[in-house]
Amino acid sequence: MKIADINKQRSEWKRKGWSIPELRGGKQEWFNIVVELVKIIGTKSVVDLSATPELEIVDTLYPWRTYAPFLKGIGLVSNRSGVLSLSDDGVKFLQLPSKGALASMLHDKYRLVGEVLDFLTFSPKTVEDVDKELCQQYCLDWGNLSNTRRRMDWLEILGLIEGVGGRKWALTKAGKEALENWELVTPEVVEAVTSNNEEIVITTPPPEIDELLLNLKSNPALHQKRNTYNVWFLVPIELKI
């Protein structure tokens, strides 16, 4: 397990998101669905989010707008003015798609993915066991198991954990290797970050939002076409799920 310095841990915790977007389809097909979607976008950008991609591995299909939040959230695609295209990370993934690469992207984008994995270092545990320890150590007020279960579902289908009987899960060889390379955030750092209400970090907008703002700035006539706006901002809050 790698532990970064305190300042880097704080930065990583603030940068990452909480909720992993849902990916529609059977859990065992999640990885293959992602690979197929990325291949399609890599061939041609998607301009109609209401259209339905043709996937060979599933019977039930959904419009692109249903798949887009996961693909964008994990960093595989960008959505600029309603057009989906591969990001730089998406291009790299397309060249060599692997479960390990997707797992690393999940860990890089969302909180408590690698940290969940770390709870299985010394002994197998149930989802309930992991959720209880996670909530206690990271001072979480999660009302159900859904957040922990989704993380463990992804860790399972990406080959980092495996069932060992009795509803318990243990690390695989790939899981142990991931922990050796991933940098984790310790509970002490999280407690310090959440207790510091004076520090406010304003991040830059996503590229697609930045593009829209630049259009409004450079073309005043656009303001006359509408009188309401969506405003994106970040404030320090106590998140309860």
Residue pairs with C-beta under 8 A, 6 or more apart in sequence:
1 118
1 121
1 179
1 180
1 182
1 184
2 179
2 180
2 181
2 182
2 183
2 184
3 9
3 183
3 184
3 186
4 12
4 183
4 184
4 185
6 189
8 183
9 183
9 185
9 186
9 189
10 189
10 192
10 193
12 183
12 185
13 111
13 185
13 189
13 190
13 193
14 193
14 201
15 203
16 108
16 109
16 110
16 111
17 73
17 109
17 110
17 111
18 110
18 111
18 147
18 239
18 241
19 110
19 147
19 241
20 70
20 73
20 106
20 110
20 150
20 151
20 154
21 69
21 70
21 73
22 69
22 70
23 30
23 33
23 34
23 67
23 70
24 60
24 62
24 66
24 67
25 33
25 58
25 60
26 58
27 153
27 157
28 157
29 57
29 58
30 154
30 157
31 99
31 102
31 157
31 158
32 57
33 55
33 57
33 58
33 67
34 70
34 71
34 76
34 97
34 102
35 97
36 53
36 55
36 56
36 57
37 53
37 55
37 67
37 71
38 71
38 76
38 77
38 86
38 90
38 93
38 94
38 97
39 94
40 46
40 53
40 54
41 71
41 77
41 84
41 85
41 86
41 90
42 86
42 90
42 91
42 94
45 83
45 84
45 85
46 53
46 64
46 83
46 84
46 85
47 82
47 83
48 64
49 63
49 64
49 65
49 68
49 82
49 84
50 63
50 64
50 65
51 63
51 64
52 61
52 62
52 63
52 64
53 61
53 64
53 67
54 61
55 61
64 84
68 77
68 79
68 84
71 77
71 84
71 90
72 78
72 79
72 84
73 109
74 102
74 105
74 106
74 109
75 87
75 89
75 90
75 105
75 108
75 109
76 86
76 87
76 89
76 90
76 93
76 105
77 84
77 85
77 86
77 87
77 90
78 84
78 85
78 86
78 87
78 207
78 208
79 208
80 207
80 208
80 211
81 208
81 211
81 212
86 94
89 105
92 101
93 101
93 102
93 105
99 157
99 158
99 159
99 174
100 158
100 159
100 174
100 178
102 158
103 113
103 154
103 155
103 158
103 159
103 160
103 178
104 178
104 181
104 182
106 113
106 154
106 158
107 113
107 114
107 178
107 182
110 151
111 185
112 134
112 138
112 147
112 151
113 151
113 154
113 155
114 178
114 179
114 182
114 183
114 184
115 134
115 138
115 184
115 185
116 130
116 134
116 148
116 151
116 152
116 155
117 155
117 160
117 161
117 171
117 175
117 178
117 179
117 182
118 179
118 184
119 125
119 129
119 130
119 133
119 134
120 130
120 161
120 169
120 170
120 171
120 175
121 171
121 179
123 170
124 164
124 166
124 168
124 169
124 170
125 133
125 168
125 169
126 166
126 167
126 168
126 169
127 145
127 148
127 149
127 152
127 167
127 169
128 145
129 168
130 148
130 152
130 169
131 142
131 145
131 147
131 148
131 149
134 140
134 148
135 141
135 142
137 187
138 187
138 190
139 187
139 190
139 191
139 194
140 241
141 240
141 241
142 148
142 241
143 240
143 241
146 241
147 241
152 161
152 169
155 161
155 175
156 162
156 163
156 169
159 172
159 174
159 175
160 171
160 172
160 174
160 175
160 178
161 169
161 170
161 171
161 172
161 175
162 169
162 170
162 172
163 169
164 170
171 179
194 238
197 236
199 236
200 235
200 236
201 234
202 234
203 234
204 210
205 213
205 232
209 232
215 222
216 222
216 223
